[in-house]
Each structure stands twice: as structure tokens, then as C-alpha cells.
């Protein structure tokens, strides 16, 4: 399903839209975990998400993983600069350093499993097939979209 189809199908419901950062709104540089301020913003995706954030039934969230706890601050600074429409309270940046041995897939799965899903539609946009498959296998009520839905 395309993002526009999801938004249209659920236009009469409250939608919580969770967006990954690396590879979705920020250019992911393989192997580089720090210096987030050097990440190139993906402006077309950011612009589309900003337009969506103005829809009355949409609540935008960031759901991102960082290898090191300091990455949380770096990602927030980056969001303030390039995508400030993501409210600070709706930025969920989970540190692997604070969760040793946990995979990114499991961390996002646990987070999404813990949120209140009553009377709302939960949508996740992510670029990592492992994460999408892990969530699909355990949380079938969440609508999963690949990052390419932002460039269609």
C-alpha cells in the first residue's frame, strides 16, 4: 500500500506516523555512528512529511536507534535544524548503548508493542527490511511502509 492510500483510507481516524531517521530522512553513511551533524538531509522526504504533519488527524513521531547514547543529542540537534516539525516529545531515539545485546529490530518492536493502540492507526516508515519483517511477524496491526513510499 502507498502512503497516500493509507492516509486516504484512514482519513477519519487518528494516525500516529512513526518515521525512522537513517536512510529515510537523513542520508545513511555505512559504518559512521557519530557526527550526525554531517548527515545529508533527504529534503524531498522531509518536505513530504512536513506537508503530512499539517493534516489534522496525523501525529508525527521519530522512531530511531542510535549506537551510542550521545547520538540522541546529535539526532535531536539535526532534527531541530532540518525537521523541526517533529515535536520534541514525539522523538523516540533509543540507545543501543543503554540496551546492550539488543538488536535494532527488537528495540523498535518492543517500543511499538508498548504504545497505546486504542482508537488509532499506527504506521511505521522504515528503510530496514529486517526491522519491517520483525514487526510484521509480531505486530500485524501496525501498517508498515518502506521508505520509498516517500518518493513515489
Steps between C-alpha positions, in 0.01 A plus 500: 500500500621851422519773762232708328269197497551446873435866578188500285368169634534618861417868454223472761728342762788626707831388352829479684775501239840373617793588275852359512784747447803323349432430135151654514551871571880503547749350260640193669877466485595138560713444807490859621318511833590845621529849355132508415530865409680384183202294381346636183129575535272331248302812420230346280404253774514769768280732294240229443492414871468865595196530273351188660569639848251779428213255453264525799483125571876434484738489794861478383768309689865414448599143589873462462783296644842635590806290577627737767295700749662826387337435161167592655618859546656507154181376338289753690726784388472373142119481528485854642695620197337300219166362620383705796136411433572177693410615852762431765256285700441285191866415441574147613873446456605173661860438599656159435767596753225511766358170372806274454449192288167620359457520125348805333211280388428386854529851645249640250273198542494545879433872467215458252352216705492726808304791351128543548332397177137564600296700250796587280686370202872443544724535194876445484723621218841333505770404251629187675339177372608312816311744718193495274492120495547469877210736564282337235557160664396623846279807470262452211285798601775746405508623142852471364634710215841497338680833479442503124137594572629855550643528150213347300 
